[in-house]
Amino acid sequence: MGIRVLVVAGSTRTDAFSKKLARAAVRSVEQAGAQATLVDLRDYPMPLYDGDLETTGGLPEHAVRLRELLKAHDALLVASPEYNSSIPAVLKNALDWLSRPHAPEPGVSPYRGKVAALLSSSPGALGGLRGLVHLRQILQNVGCTVITEQFALGNAGAAFAADGALADAAQAKGVAGVVRRLIDITTRLAD
């Protein structure tokens, strides 16, 4: 069946650079011979994490759906924008809800054993690099093996061609390199 990569865009904005970068990453995953599933967090609305909500109602329906999707994949690739030198609240909230215990599966973490890779985008010159530090810490803390290779897309407003591909060959090569490394590490750890 091959390696299955869940690609998550960290913004809900319709024309978000992170969504464009996630779609470009999906192409790279498929070109590398793996399967990709693109997640738009807009399709998984969840309330802000609240322990009282969890106690009275368990995980929200969309958190359960996203949790099942993550469990069905071998690897995770997150394309995140940078908000005030960190990650967006919607992405952090989704990561938090998925980390919570789920009554039908006590002790099962959807993150455990997953290999993760990080991409970021920003209209600024650093490309969201500062937010990746926080994202790396969060994913490692919940049990992912986060590869060292990452990619930050600066000046993202001018980075995409009309067909959605990265216009600059070096940038496209950078994303493809992260994707290949993610698939390679995931394959090695699966053996």
C-alpha positions in Angstrom: 0.0 0.0 0.0 2.9 2.4 0.6 3.4 5.3 3.0 0.3 7.4 3.7 1.0 11.1 4.6 -1.6 13.3 6.3 -0.9 16.9 5.1 -2.4 19.5 7.3 -2.7 23.2 6.4 -2.5 25.3 9.5 -4.8 28.1 8.5 -8.5 28.2 7.7 -8.3 31.3 5.4 -9.5 30.4 1.9 -6.5 31.8 0.1 -3.9 31.1 2.9 -0.3 30.6 1.8 -0.1 27.6 4.1 -2.9 26.0 2.1 -1.1 26.6 -1.1 2.1 25.3 0.3 0.2 22.2 1.6 -1.2 21.5 -1.8 2.3 21.8 -3.3 3.5 19.4 -0.7 0.7 16.9 -1.7 2.1 17.0 -5.2 5.6 16.3 -3.9 4.3 13.4 -1.8 2.5 11.8 -4.8 5.5 12.4 -7.0 7.7 10.6 -4.4 5.4 7.5 -4.7 3.4 7.9 -1.4 -0.2 8.6 -0.8 -1.3 12.0 0.5 -4.5 13.2 2.2 -4.9 17.0 2.5 -6.7 18.3 5.6 -8.3 21.8 5.7 -8.9 22.6 9.4 -12.0 24.5 8.3 -13.6 21.1 7.7 -13.0 20.2 11.3 -14.4 23.0 13.4 -13.8 22.5 17.2 -14.5 24.6 20.2 -11.5 26.0 22.0 -10.1 23.3 24.2 -11.8 23.3 27.6 -11.4 20.6 30.2 -15.0 21.1 31.4 -16.3 20.5 27.8 -14.1 17.4 27.6 -15.4 16.1 31.0 -19.0 16.5 30.1 -19.0 15.6 26.5 -15.7 13.9 25.6 -14.0 14.8 22.4 -15.9 16.9 19.9 -17.2 15.0 16.8 -14.6 16.7 14.5 -11.7 15.9 16.8 -12.7 12.2 16.7 -12.9 12.3 12.9 -9.5 14.0 12.6 -8.0 11.6 15.2 -9.2 8.6 13.1 -7.7 10.2 10.0 -4.4 10.7 11.7 -4.3 7.2 13.1 -4.9 5.8 9.5 -1.7 7.6 8.2 1.9 6.7 8.7 3.3 10.3 8.7 2.2 13.9 9.3 3.2 16.9 7.3 2.1 20.3 8.7 2.3 23.5 6.6 1.8 26.3 9.0 1.7 30.1 8.8 3.4 32.1 11.5 1.3 34.2 13.8 3.2 36.5 16.1 6.3 34.3 16.0 4.2 31.2 16.8 1.5 29.0 15.3 -2.1 29.8 14.7 -4.6 29.2 17.4 -6.8 26.9 15.2 -3.8 24.6 14.6 -2.8 24.5 18.3 -6.4 23.9 19.3 -6.7 20.9 16.8 -3.4 19.5 18.1 -4.5 19.8 21.7 -7.9 18.1 21.1 -6.2 15.2 19.3 -3.8 14.7 22.2 -6.6 14.1 24.7 -7.6 10.6 25.7 -10.6 9.1 23.9 -12.8 7.0 26.0 -13.2 4.1 23.5 -9.4 3.9 23.3 -7.9 4.7 26.6 -4.1 5.1 26.4 -4.1 5.3 22.6 -2.4 8.4 21.2 -2.9 9.1 17.5 0.6 10.8 17.5 2.6 7.9 18.9 4.8 6.3 16.2 4.1 9.0 13.7 7.0 10.7 11.8 6.3 14.4 11.2 7.7 17.1 8.9 7.3 20.9 9.1 6.8 23.5 6.5 5.9 27.2 7.0 5.0 30.2 4.9 4.9 33.9 5.5 4.8 37.1 3.4 7.9 38.1 5.4 11.5 37.2 4.6 11.9 34.5 7.3 9.0 32.5 5.9 7.5 31.6 9.2 10.6 30.0 10.6 10.1 31.2 14.2 6.7 29.4 14.4 8.3 26.1 13.4 10.3 26.1 16.7 7.0 26.0 18.7 5.4 23.5 16.3 8.4 21.2 16.6 8.2 21.3 20.4 4.5 20.6 20.5 4.7 17.6 18.1 7.7 16.1 19.9 5.9 16.5 23.2 2.9 14.6 22.0 5.0 11.7 20.7 5.9 12.4 17.1 9.3 11.9 15.7 9.9 15.2 13.9 12.6 15.1 11.2 15.3 17.7 11.3 14.7 18.9 7.8 12.1 21.6 7.4 11.2 24.3 4.9 10.2 28.0 5.4 8.7 29.8 2.4 9.5 33.5 2.6 7.7 36.2 0.5 4.9 33.7 0.0 2.7 36.2 -1.7 4.8 36.0 -4.8 5.9 32.3 -4.5 3.1 30.5 -6.4 2.5 30.1 -10.1 -1.0 30.3 -11.6 -1.3 26.4 -11.4 -0.5 26.5 -7.6 3.0 25.1 -8.0 5.9 26.9 -6.4 7.3 29.2 -9.1 10.9 29.0 -8.0 12.6 25.7 -8.8 14.9 25.9 -5.7 11.9 26.3 -3.4 10.1 23.4 -5.1 13.2 21.4 -4.6 13.4 22.4 -0.9 9.8 21.1 -0.3 10.5 17.9 -2.3 13.6 17.3 -0.2 11.7 17.5 3.1 9.0 15.2 1.7 11.5 12.6 0.5 13.2 12.6 3.8 9.9 12.2 5.6 9.0 9.3 3.4 12.4 7.7 3.8 12.5 8.0 7.6 8.9 6.7 7.9 9.7 3.8 5.6 12.8 2.9 7.7 11.0 3.1 11.0 8.2 0.9 9.6 10.6 -1.9 8.7 
